[in-house]
Amino acid sequence: MTVGYLKDFQEFFHETVMPEKSKRVRRSFSDQFKQDAVDLVVKQGYSFKAAADAVGVGAKSLRDWHAKLAPEPEPCDDDASAAALQDESSV
């Protein structure tokens, strides 16, 4: 009797809790697509969320791409004043 119950539960679980259509397909994106998405943030001033929404990806994915593909920020001079640094960061 226990074996029959277990079999019924397994069938219920696989048909109801884990239907076949719930499997997600992993999307892949070209390097150019990723770079273009990063450029929205870097060059056009989009927020991560706005850029991610614009290209149809998650913000986390875009942040990961940004960490790998964004250019390194230029270091400031050792003698830069606070005002100069503020002006530079507002650009």
Residue pairs with C-beta under 8 A, 6 or more apart in sequence:
29 57
33 55
34 65
34 69
35 65
35 69
36 55
37 51
37 52
37 55
37 57
37 62
37 65
38 62
38 65
38 66
38 69
38 70
40 46
40 50
40 51
40 54
40 55
41 47
41 48
41 51
41 62
41 66
41 70
42 66
42 70
42 71
46 54
48 59
48 62
48 63
48 66
49 59
51 62
52 58
52 59
52 61
52 62
55 62
76 84
76 85
76 88
80 88
